[in-house]
Amino acid sequence: MEGVSERQYAAHAGLSRGAIQKAKTAGRMVLHPDGSIDAQASDTRRAETTDPSKTRRPPKLKPVSEAAVTAVGDTLREQGLAAPMVGGGTTFLQAKTANEVLKAQERRLKLLKLKGELIDRSRATLLVFRLAREERDAWVNWPARVAALMAAELGMEPAAMQRVLTSHVRAHLDELAEVRPDFR
């Protein structure tokens, strides 16, 4: 055999054997007398006679951002699965697994919200703030309510008792104000 077979040329050109047979039938291949294919001459003739708009080009793959790869890795690690090393590349299977995990987590959160077991963070923050303000207001008003009763029990002047209680309550509220809840 002087040249190469259809299968060998298909592997060389990156085409299917059927595409090579069609090109052979259409006369876009250079054949040796024994029927084998002259690879170099056939490459040239195919390039000259093939319509570029009808050729299949490999799809252009968009680059994946490092943030996306990191997010996939984080999701996989949270679930105890093998995650790609940063910069090591993510396989399609790893990305698909991470996507399925995220979808399952999202469905779980929606279900918890529908059941009423999960509430909105801004709503919870507002509720805690309102409750803390009500508690503070109750404590600020407490010395005025109980100072006269305590002063009568101890046999002292009510105004002095109210001043002392007010100063101690405000000092304690100032200490409590330093505590900042973190809802992250």
C-alpha positions in Angstrom: 0.0 0.0 0.0 1.5 3.3 -1.1 -0.6 5.6 1.0 -2.9 5.3 4.1 -6.2 3.7 4.6 -9.5 5.5 5.2 -9.3 4.8 8.9 -5.7 6.1 9.2 -6.5 9.2 7.2 -9.7 9.9 9.3 -7.5 9.7 12.4 -4.9 12.0 10.8 -7.5 14.6 9.6 -9.7 14.4 12.8 -12.7 13.4 10.8 -15.0 10.3 10.8 -14.5 7.5 8.4 -17.9 8.4 6.8 -16.7 11.9 6.1 -13.6 10.5 4.4 -15.8 8.2 2.3 -18.0 11.2 1.3 -14.9 13.3 0.4 -13.5 10.4 -1.6 -16.8 10.0 -3.5 -16.9 13.8 -4.1 -13.4 13.7 -5.6 -11.8 15.8 -2.8 -9.2 13.1 -2.0 -6.1 12.1 -4.0 -5.8 8.4 -4.3 -2.9 6.2 -5.3 -3.4 3.5 -8.0 -3.9 0.9 -5.3 -6.8 2.9 -3.8 -4.9 4.1 -0.7 -5.0 7.8 0.1 -2.1 10.2 -0.5 -2.4 12.1 2.9 -0.5 15.3 2.0 -2.0 15.8 -1.4 -5.5 15.0 0.0 -5.0 17.6 2.8 -4.2 20.2 0.2 -7.1 19.3 -2.1 -9.6 19.1 0.8 -8.5 22.6 2.0 -9.0 24.0 -1.5 -12.4 22.3 -2.3 -14.1 22.3 1.1 -16.5 25.1 1.9 -15.3 26.5 5.3 -18.8 27.4 6.3 -19.7 23.7 6.2 -16.9 22.4 8.3 -17.3 21.7 12.0 -15.1 23.7 14.2 -14.4 22.7 17.7 -16.6 24.8 20.0 -14.9 27.8 21.6 -14.8 27.2 25.3 -15.2 30.2 27.5 -12.6 30.5 30.2 -14.0 29.8 33.7 -13.2 32.4 36.3 -11.1 31.5 39.3 -14.0 32.6 41.6 -16.3 30.0 39.9 -13.7 27.2 40.3 -13.2 28.3 44.0 -17.0 28.2 44.6 -17.2 24.7 43.1 -14.3 23.6 45.3 -15.9 25.1 48.4 -19.3 23.5 47.7 -17.6 20.1 47.2 -15.5 20.4 50.4 -18.6 21.4 52.5 -20.2 18.1 51.4 -17.0 16.1 52.2 -16.3 15.4 48.5 -13.0 15.6 46.7 -12.5 19.1 45.4 -10.0 20.3 42.8 -6.9 22.1 43.8 -6.9 25.8 43.2 -5.6 26.4 39.7 -5.6 22.6 39.0 -8.7 22.7 36.9 -12.2 21.4 37.6 -13.6 18.4 35.8 -17.0 18.5 34.3 -18.1 15.8 36.7 -16.9 17.9 39.7 -18.7 21.0 38.4 -21.9 19.0 37.8 -21.7 17.4 41.2 -21.3 20.9 42.8 -24.2 22.2 40.8 -26.5 19.3 42.0 -25.4 19.9 45.6 -26.2 23.6 45.3 -29.6 22.8 43.8 -30.4 20.3 46.6 -29.3 22.9 49.2 -31.5 25.5 47.6 -34.5 23.2 47.5 -33.9 22.3 51.2 -33.8 26.0 52.1 -37.0 26.7 50.2 -38.7 23.8 51.9 -37.6 25.0 55.4 -38.9 28.5 54.5 -42.2 27.1 53.4 -42.5 25.1 56.7 -41.8 28.2 58.6 -38.6 26.9 60.1 -36.4 29.4 58.3 -36.9 33.2 58.4 -35.5 36.1 56.6 -32.3 37.6 58.1 -33.5 41.2 57.8 -36.8 40.3 59.5 -34.9 38.6 62.3 -32.5 41.5 62.7 -35.5 43.9 62.9 -37.3 41.7 65.4 -34.2 41.4 67.7 -33.6 45.2 67.5 -37.2 45.9 68.4 -37.1 43.4 71.3 -33.8 44.9 72.6 -35.3 48.4 72.4 -38.4 47.3 74.4 -36.2 45.7 77.0 -34.0 48.8 77.3 -37.1 51.0 77.6 -38.5 48.8 80.4 -35.2 49.0 82.3 -34.9 52.8 81.9 -38.4 53.2 83.4 -37.9 50.7 86.2 -36.1 53.0 88.7 -39.0 55.6 88.6 -41.5 52.8 89.3 -39.7 51.1 92.2 -37.6 53.9 93.8 -40.4 55.1 96.1 -41.3 51.6 97.2 -37.6 50.7 97.9 -37.0 54.1 99.7 -40.0 53.4 102.0 -38.7 50.0 102.9 -35.2 51.3 103.6 -36.4 54.6 105.2 -34.7 57.0 102.9 -35.6 59.8 100.5 -37.3 58.6 97.3 -35.5 61.1 95.0 -32.1 60.0 96.2 -33.0 56.3 95.7 -34.3 57.0 92.2 -31.0 58.9 91.3 -28.8 56.0 92.5 -31.0 53.3 90.8 -31.1 55.3 87.5 -27.3 55.8 87.4 -26.7 52.0 88.1 -29.3 50.9 85.5 -27.9 53.2 82.8 -24.3 52.0 83.5 -25.5 48.4 83.2 -27.4 49.3 79.9 -24.2 50.9 78.6 -22.3 47.7 79.2 -25.0 45.7 77.4 -25.0 48.1 74.5 -21.4 47.1 73.7 -22.6 43.5 72.8 -23.3 43.5 69.0 -25.1 40.4 67.6 -23.6 39.0 64.4 -26.2 37.4 62.1 -23.7 36.3 59.4 
